[in-house]
Amino acid sequence: MSNAKQCDRCGRFFTHPGWSKTSYIVTDEWRGDGKEFDFCPDCERKLVRWLKDEVEK
């Protein structure tokens, strides 16, 4: 049985075969607040690129 998820950014359905993947983003490091997100591989790649200051222009 597959583990289909819906991307929290673009809304596309996707699967990560063999394992479940969720991204956890800390929104306030002093309180340790954070939120879990399900990102498709494309959106996850874009987020990592943005975090590394390599935003597509």
PyMOL Python script that loads the backbone (N, CA, C, O; Angstrom):
from pymol import cmd

cmd.read_pdbstr("""\
ATOM      1  N   MET A   1       0.845  -1.183   0.000  1.00  0.00           N
ATOM      2  CA  MET A   1       0.000   0.000   0.000  1.00  0.00           C
ATOM      3  C   MET A   1       0.884   1.238   0.000  1.00  0.00           C
ATOM      4  O   MET A   1       1.849   1.310   0.761  1.00  0.00           O
ATOM      5  N   SER A   2       0.568   2.200  -0.834  1.00  0.00           N
ATOM      6  CA  SER A   2       1.395   3.406  -0.922  1.00  0.00           C
ATOM      7  C   SER A   2       0.938   4.454   0.083  1.00  0.00           C
ATOM      8  O   SER A   2      -0.173   4.403   0.610  1.00  0.00           O
ATOM      9  N   ASN A   3       1.815   5.387   0.325  1.00  0.00           N
ATOM     10  CA  ASN A   3       1.540   6.466   1.266  1.00  0.00           C
ATOM     11  C   ASN A   3       1.401   7.760   0.466  1.00  0.00           C
ATOM     12  O   ASN A   3       2.346   8.546   0.392  1.00  0.00           O
ATOM     13  N   ALA A   4       0.230   7.986  -0.132  1.00  0.00           N
ATOM     14  CA  ALA A   4       0.004   9.186  -0.942  1.00  0.00           C
ATOM     15  C   ALA A   4      -0.258  10.376  -0.032  1.00  0.00           C
ATOM     16  O   ALA A   4      -0.975  10.279   0.964  1.00  0.00           O
ATOM     17  N   LYS A   5       0.336  11.487  -0.397  1.00  0.00           N
ATOM     18  CA  LYS A   5       0.144  12.720   0.365  1.00  0.00           C
ATOM     19  C   LYS A   5      -0.195  13.837  -0.605  1.00  0.00           C
ATOM     20  O   LYS A   5       0.012  13.712  -1.812  1.00  0.00           O
ATOM     21  N   GLN A   6      -0.715  14.923  -0.069  1.00  0.00           N
ATOM     22  CA  GLN A   6      -0.994  16.098  -0.880  1.00  0.00           C
ATOM     23  C   GLN A   6      -0.047  17.203  -0.437  1.00  0.00           C
ATOM     24  O   GLN A   6       0.063  17.497   0.753  1.00  0.00           O
ATOM     25  N   CYS A   7       0.631  17.809  -1.393  1.00  0.00           N
ATOM     26  CA  CYS A   7       1.596  18.860  -1.103  1.00  0.00           C
ATOM     27  C   CYS A   7       0.891  20.057  -0.478  1.00  0.00           C
ATOM     28  O   CYS A   7      -0.117  20.537  -0.996  1.00  0.00           O
ATOM     29  N   ASP A   8       1.430  20.532   0.636  1.00  0.00           N
ATOM     30  CA  ASP A   8       0.856  21.689   1.316  1.00  0.00           C
ATOM     31  C   ASP A   8       1.143  22.995   0.590  1.00  0.00           C
ATOM     32  O   ASP A   8       0.559  24.025   0.929  1.00  0.00           O
ATOM     33  N   ARG A   9       2.021  22.976  -0.392  1.00  0.00           N
ATOM     34  CA  ARG A   9       2.344  24.195  -1.134  1.00  0.00           C
ATOM     35  C   ARG A   9       1.568  24.279  -2.448  1.00  0.00           C
ATOM     36  O   ARG A   9       0.887  25.273  -2.698  1.00  0.00           O
ATOM     37  N   CYS A  10       1.665  23.242  -3.292  1.00  0.00           N
ATOM     38  CA  CYS A  10       1.061  23.321  -4.625  1.00  0.00           C
ATOM     39  C   CYS A  10      -0.230  22.509  -4.762  1.00  0.00           C
ATOM     40  O   CYS A  10      -0.965  22.681  -5.734  1.00  0.00           O
ATOM     41  N   GLY A  11      -0.512  21.624  -3.795  1.00  0.00           N
ATOM     42  CA  GLY A  11      -1.744  20.848  -3.826  1.00  0.00           C
ATOM     43  C   GLY A  11      -1.673  19.565  -4.629  1.00  0.00           C
ATOM     44  O   GLY A  11      -2.647  18.814  -4.684  1.00  0.00           O
ATOM     45  N   ARG A  12      -0.515  19.299  -5.263  1.00  0.00           N
ATOM     46  CA  ARG A  12      -0.367  18.083  -6.072  1.00  0.00           C
ATOM     47  C   ARG A  12      -0.246  16.861  -5.159  1.00  0.00           C
ATOM     48  O   ARG A  12       0.349  16.934  -4.084  1.00  0.00           O
ATOM     49  N   PHE A  13      -0.817  15.742  -5.600  1.00  0.00           N
ATOM     50  CA  PHE A  13      -0.683  14.486  -4.867  1.00  0.00           C
ATOM     51  C   PHE A  13       0.623  13.828  -5.266  1.00  0.00           C
ATOM     52  O   PHE A  13       1.019  13.880  -6.430  1.00  0.00           O
ATOM     53  N   PHE A  14       1.300  13.203  -4.295  1.00  0.00           N
ATOM     54  CA  PHE A  14       2.584  12.568  -4.558  1.00  0.00           C
ATOM     55  C   PHE A  14       2.797  11.417  -3.575  1.00  0.00           C
ATOM     56  O   PHE A  14       2.086  11.297  -2.577  1.00  0.00           O
ATOM     57  N   THR A  15       3.776  10.584  -3.872  1.00  0.00           N
ATOM     58  CA  THR A  15       4.165   9.509  -2.966  1.00  0.00           C
ATOM     59  C   THR A  15       5.677   9.511  -2.812  1.00  0.00           C
ATOM     60  O   THR A  15       6.408   9.897  -3.723  1.00  0.00           O
ATOM     61  N   HIS A  16       6.120   9.086  -1.674  1.00  0.00           N
ATOM     62  CA  HIS A  16       7.528   8.802  -1.430  1.00  0.00           C
ATOM     63  C   HIS A  16       7.583   7.304  -1.172  1.00  0.00           C
ATOM     64  O   HIS A  16       7.259   6.860  -0.070  1.00  0.00           O
ATOM     65  N   PRO A  17       7.983   6.520  -2.158  1.00  0.00           N
ATOM     66  CA  PRO A  17       7.939   5.063  -2.025  1.00  0.00           C
ATOM     67  C   PRO A  17       8.763   4.558  -0.851  1.00  0.00           C
ATOM     68  O   PRO A  17       9.919   4.939  -0.669  1.00  0.00           O
ATOM     69  N   GLY A  18       8.143   3.695  -0.064  1.00  0.00           N
ATOM     70  CA  GLY A  18       8.855   3.017   1.006  1.00  0.00           C
ATOM     71  C   GLY A  18       8.989   3.785   2.305  1.00  0.00           C
ATOM     72  O   GLY A  18       9.388   3.205   3.315  1.00  0.00           O
ATOM     73  N   TRP A  19       8.669   5.076   2.314  1.00  0.00           N
ATOM     74  CA  TRP A  19       8.774   5.833   3.552  1.00  0.00           C
ATOM     75  C   TRP A  19       7.900   7.071   3.502  1.00  0.00           C
ATOM     76  O   TRP A  19       7.508   7.540   2.434  1.00  0.00           O
ATOM     77  N   SER A  20       7.614   7.573   4.655  1.00  0.00           N
ATOM     78  CA  SER A  20       6.768   8.754   4.765  1.00  0.00           C
ATOM     79  C   SER A  20       7.667   9.943   5.056  1.00  0.00           C
ATOM     80  O   SER A  20       8.541   9.857   5.919  1.00  0.00           O
ATOM     81  N   LYS A  21       7.473  11.030   4.363  1.00  0.00           N
ATOM     82  CA  LYS A  21       8.344  12.185   4.534  1.00  0.00           C
ATOM     83  C   LYS A  21       7.516  13.413   4.868  1.00  0.00           C
ATOM     84  O   LYS A  21       6.549  13.734   4.176  1.00  0.00           O
ATOM     85  N   THR A  22       7.902  14.085   5.923  1.00  0.00           N
ATOM     86  CA  THR A  22       7.272  15.333   6.324  1.00  0.00           C
ATOM     87  C   THR A  22       8.377  16.318   6.651  1.00  0.00           C
ATOM     88  O   THR A  22       9.353  15.950   7.304  1.00  0.00           O
ATOM     89  N   SER A  23       8.246  17.544   6.217  1.00  0.00           N
ATOM     90  CA  SER A  23       9.225  18.580   6.537  1.00  0.00           C
ATOM     91  C   SER A  23       8.743  19.315   7.781  1.00  0.00           C
ATOM     92  O   SER A  23       7.559  19.631   7.905  1.00  0.00           O
ATOM     93  N   TYR A  24       9.652  19.582   8.689  1.00  0.00           N
ATOM     94  CA  TYR A  24       9.322  20.299   9.918  1.00  0.00           C
ATOM     95  C   TYR A  24      10.052  21.627   9.880  1.00  0.00           C
ATOM     96  O   TYR A  24      11.276  21.659   9.757  1.00  0.00           O
ATOM     97  N   ILE A  25       9.320  22.713   9.984  1.00  0.00           N
ATOM     98  CA  ILE A  25       9.912  24.030   9.927  1.00  0.00           C
ATOM     99  C   ILE A  25       9.717  24.722  11.271  1.00  0.00           C
ATOM    100  O   ILE A  25       8.599  24.822  11.776  1.00  0.00           O
ATOM    101  N   VAL A  26      10.822  25.195  11.840  1.00  0.00           N
ATOM    102  CA  VAL A  26      10.762  25.910  13.112  1.00  0.00           C
ATOM    103  C   VAL A  26      10.426  27.362  12.813  1.00  0.00           C
ATOM    104  O   VAL A  26      11.130  28.027  12.053  1.00  0.00           O
ATOM    105  N   THR A  27       9.341  27.853  13.417  1.00  0.00           N
ATOM    106  CA  THR A  27       8.909  29.220  13.156  1.00  0.00           C
ATOM    107  C   THR A  27       9.354  30.191  14.246  1.00  0.00           C
ATOM    108  O   THR A  27       9.409  31.399  14.016  1.00  0.00           O
ATOM    109  N   ASP A  28       9.666  29.678  15.414  1.00  0.00           N
ATOM    110  CA  ASP A  28      10.126  30.540  16.510  1.00  0.00           C
ATOM    111  C   ASP A  28      11.094  29.726  17.357  1.00  0.00           C
ATOM    112  O   ASP A  28      10.674  28.927  18.193  1.00  0.00           O
ATOM    113  N   GLU A  29      12.387  29.930  17.140  1.00  0.00           N
ATOM    114  CA  GLU A  29      13.363  29.074  17.808  1.00  0.00           C
ATOM    115  C   GLU A  29      13.417  29.283  19.316  1.00  0.00           C
ATOM    116  O   GLU A  29      13.881  28.403  20.041  1.00  0.00           O
ATOM    117  N   TRP A  30      12.954  30.428  19.800  1.00  0.00           N
ATOM    118  CA  TRP A  30      12.985  30.662  21.251  1.00  0.00           C
ATOM    119  C   TRP A  30      11.957  29.807  21.974  1.00  0.00           C
ATOM    120  O   TRP A  30      12.216  29.292  23.062  1.00  0.00           O
ATOM    121  N   ARG A  31      10.803  29.662  21.367  1.00  0.00           N
ATOM    122  CA  ARG A  31       9.755  28.841  21.982  1.00  0.00           C
ATOM    123  C   ARG A  31       9.770  27.419  21.456  1.00  0.00           C
ATOM    124  O   ARG A  31       9.120  26.541  22.023  1.00  0.00           O
ATOM    125  N   GLY A  32      10.499  27.182  20.388  1.00  0.00           N
ATOM    126  CA  GLY A  32      10.528  25.857  19.787  1.00  0.00           C
ATOM    127  C   GLY A  32       9.277  25.557  18.985  1.00  0.00           C
ATOM    128  O   GLY A  32       8.978  24.398  18.699  1.00  0.00           O
ATOM    129  N   ASP A  33       8.542  26.609  18.619  1.00  0.00           N
ATOM    130  CA  ASP A  33       7.340  26.403  17.815  1.00  0.00           C
ATOM    131  C   ASP A  33       7.719  25.930  16.420  1.00  0.00           C
ATOM    132  O   ASP A  33       8.780  26.274  15.899  1.00  0.00           O
ATOM    133  N   GLY A  34       6.868  25.163  15.845  1.00  0.00           N
ATOM    134  CA  GLY A  34       7.115  24.711  14.489  1.00  0.00           C
ATOM    135  C   GLY A  34       5.858  24.118  13.892  1.00  0.00           C
ATOM    136  O   GLY A  34       4.843  23.977  14.573  1.00  0.00           O
ATOM    137  N   LYS A  35       5.926  23.775  12.638  1.00  0.00           N
ATOM    138  CA  LYS A  35       4.792  23.194  11.946  1.00  0.00           C
ATOM    139  C   LYS A  35       5.313  22.162  10.969  1.00  0.00           C
ATOM    140  O   LYS A  35       6.370  22.344  10.365  1.00  0.00           O
ATOM    141  N   GLU A  36       4.570  21.077  10.815  1.00  0.00           N
ATOM    142  CA  GLU A  36       4.941  20.046   9.865  1.00  0.00           C
ATOM    143  C   GLU A  36       4.246  20.298   8.536  1.00  0.00           C
ATOM    144  O   GLU A  36       3.074  20.672   8.498  1.00  0.00           O
ATOM    145  N   PHE A  37       4.976  20.092   7.453  1.00  0.00           N
ATOM    146  CA  PHE A  37       4.451  20.282   6.109  1.00  0.00           C
ATOM    147  C   PHE A  37       4.748  19.054   5.269  1.00  0.00           C
ATOM    148  O   PHE A  37       5.774  18.399   5.454  1.00  0.00           O
ATOM    149  N   ASP A  38       3.864  18.747   4.362  1.00  0.00           N
ATOM    150  CA  ASP A  38       4.102  17.721   3.356  1.00  0.00           C
ATOM    151  C   ASP A  38       4.401  18.449   2.054  1.00  0.00           C
ATOM    152  O   ASP A  38       3.531  19.121   1.501  1.00  0.00           O
ATOM    153  N   PHE A  39       5.637  18.317   1.559  1.00  0.00           N
ATOM    154  CA  PHE A  39       6.038  18.947   0.308  1.00  0.00           C
ATOM    155  C   PHE A  39       6.322  17.879  -0.731  1.00  0.00           C
ATOM    156  O   PHE A  39       6.973  16.878  -0.435  1.00  0.00           O
ATOM    157  N   CYS A  40       5.834  18.088  -1.952  1.00  0.00           N
ATOM    158  CA  CYS A  40       6.191  17.198  -3.048  1.00  0.00           C
ATOM    159  C   CYS A  40       7.678  17.412  -3.343  1.00  0.00           C
ATOM    160  O   CYS A  40       8.242  18.421  -2.922  1.00  0.00           O
ATOM    161  N   PRO A  41       8.316  16.494  -4.048  1.00  0.00           N
ATOM    162  CA  PRO A  41       9.751  16.651  -4.326  1.00  0.00           C
ATOM    163  C   PRO A  41      10.102  17.979  -5.012  1.00  0.00           C
ATOM    164  O   PRO A  41      11.133  18.570  -4.692  1.00  0.00           O
ATOM    165  N   ASP A  42       9.277  18.458  -5.940  1.00  0.00           N
ATOM    166  CA  ASP A  42       9.570  19.723  -6.624  1.00  0.00           C
ATOM    167  C   ASP A  42       9.527  20.907  -5.662  1.00  0.00           C
ATOM    168  O   ASP A  42      10.422  21.752  -5.682  1.00  0.00           O
ATOM    169  N   CYS A  43       8.508  20.974  -4.830  1.00  0.00           N
ATOM    170  CA  CYS A  43       8.383  22.087  -3.880  1.00  0.00           C
ATOM    171  C   CYS A  43       9.471  22.011  -2.811  1.00  0.00           C
ATOM    172  O   CYS A  43       9.975  23.040  -2.361  1.00  0.00           O
ATOM    173  N   GLU A  44       9.826  20.813  -2.410  1.00  0.00           N
ATOM    174  CA  GLU A  44      10.899  20.665  -1.431  1.00  0.00           C
ATOM    175  C   GLU A  44      12.225  21.174  -2.013  1.00  0.00           C
ATOM    176  O   GLU A  44      12.990  21.853  -1.329  1.00  0.00           O
ATOM    177  N   ARG A  45      12.486  20.841  -3.273  1.00  0.00           N
ATOM    178  CA  ARG A  45      13.704  21.310  -3.942  1.00  0.00           C
ATOM    179  C   ARG A  45      13.728  22.840  -4.017  1.00  0.00           C
ATOM    180  O   ARG A  45      14.762  23.464  -3.780  1.00  0.00           O
ATOM    181  N   LYS A  46      12.579  23.437  -4.349  1.00  0.00           N
ATOM    182  CA  LYS A  46      12.492  24.894  -4.428  1.00  0.00           C
ATOM    183  C   LYS A  46      12.711  25.543  -3.062  1.00  0.00           C
ATOM    184  O   LYS A  46      13.359  26.585  -2.965  1.00  0.00           O
ATOM    185  N   LEU A  47      12.174  24.931  -2.015  1.00  0.00           N
ATOM    186  CA  LEU A  47      12.358  25.459  -0.670  1.00  0.00           C
ATOM    187  C   LEU A  47      13.825  25.407  -0.268  1.00  0.00           C
ATOM    188  O   LEU A  47      14.353  26.380   0.272  1.00  0.00           O
ATOM    189  N   VAL A  48      14.480  24.298  -0.521  1.00  0.00           N
ATOM    190  CA  VAL A  48      15.891  24.163  -0.177  1.00  0.00           C
ATOM    191  C   VAL A  48      16.722  25.185  -0.947  1.00  0.00           C
ATOM    192  O   VAL A  48      17.627  25.802  -0.385  1.00  0.00           O
ATOM    193  N   ARG A  49      16.417  25.365  -2.228  1.00  0.00           N
ATOM    194  CA  ARG A  49      17.126  26.355  -3.047  1.00  0.00           C
ATOM    195  C   ARG A  49      16.922  27.756  -2.476  1.00  0.00           C
ATOM    196  O   ARG A  49      17.865  28.544  -2.398  1.00  0.00           O
ATOM    197  N   TRP A  50      15.682  28.065  -2.074  1.00  0.00           N
ATOM    198  CA  TRP A  50      15.377  29.377  -1.500  1.00  0.00           C
ATOM    199  C   TRP A  50      16.117  29.574  -0.176  1.00  0.00           C
ATOM    200  O   TRP A  50      16.661  30.646   0.087  1.00  0.00           O
ATOM    201  N   LEU A  51      16.132  28.533   0.650  1.00  0.00           N
ATOM    202  CA  LEU A  51      16.828  28.630   1.933  1.00  0.00           C
ATOM    203  C   LEU A  51      18.331  28.834   1.745  1.00  0.00           C
ATOM    204  O   LEU A  51      18.989  29.457   2.579  1.00  0.00           O
ATOM    205  N   LYS A  52      18.855  28.316   0.668  1.00  0.00           N
ATOM    206  CA  LYS A  52      20.280  28.499   0.367  1.00  0.00           C
ATOM    207  C   LYS A  52      20.528  29.780  -0.420  1.00  0.00           C
ATOM    208  O   LYS A  52      21.632  29.999  -0.918  1.00  0.00           O
ATOM    209  N   ASP A  53      19.518  30.617  -0.533  1.00  0.00           N
ATOM    210  CA  ASP A  53      19.605  31.889  -1.241  1.00  0.00           C
ATOM    211  C   ASP A  53      19.923  31.694  -2.724  1.00  0.00           C
ATOM    212  O   ASP A  53      20.674  32.464  -3.322  1.00  0.00           O
ATOM    213  N   GLU A  54      19.341  30.658  -3.293  1.00  0.00           N
ATOM    214  CA  GLU A  54      19.518  30.397  -4.710  1.00  0.00           C
ATOM    215  C   GLU A  54      18.163  30.436  -5.416  1.00  0.00           C
ATOM    216  O   GLU A  54      17.853  29.565  -6.229  1.00  0.00           O
ATOM    217  N   VAL A  55      17.379  31.428  -5.107  1.00  0.00           N
ATOM    218  CA  VAL A  55      16.025  31.543  -5.642  1.00  0.00           C
ATOM    219  C   VAL A  55      16.077  31.679  -7.153  1.00  0.00           C
ATOM    220  O   VAL A  55      16.888  32.426  -7.701  1.00  0.00           O
ATOM    221  N   GLU A  56      15.183  30.932  -7.822  1.00  0.00           N
ATOM    222  CA  GLU A  56      15.091  31.047  -9.274  1.00  0.00           C
ATOM    223  C   GLU A  56      14.573  32.431  -9.636  1.00  0.00           C
ATOM    224  O   GLU A  56      13.640  32.937  -9.011  1.00  0.00           O
ATOM    225  N   LYS A  57      15.170  33.027 -10.626  1.00  0.00           N
ATOM    226  CA  LYS A  57      14.761  34.380 -11.011  1.00  0.00           C
ATOM    227  C   LYS A  57      14.161  34.373 -12.386  1.00  0.00           C
ATOM    228  O   LYS A  57      13.755  35.422 -12.887  1.00  0.00           O
TER     229      LYS A  57
END
""", "prot")
cmd.dss("prot")
cmd.show_as("cartoon", "prot")
cmd.util.cbc("prot")
cmd.orient("prot")
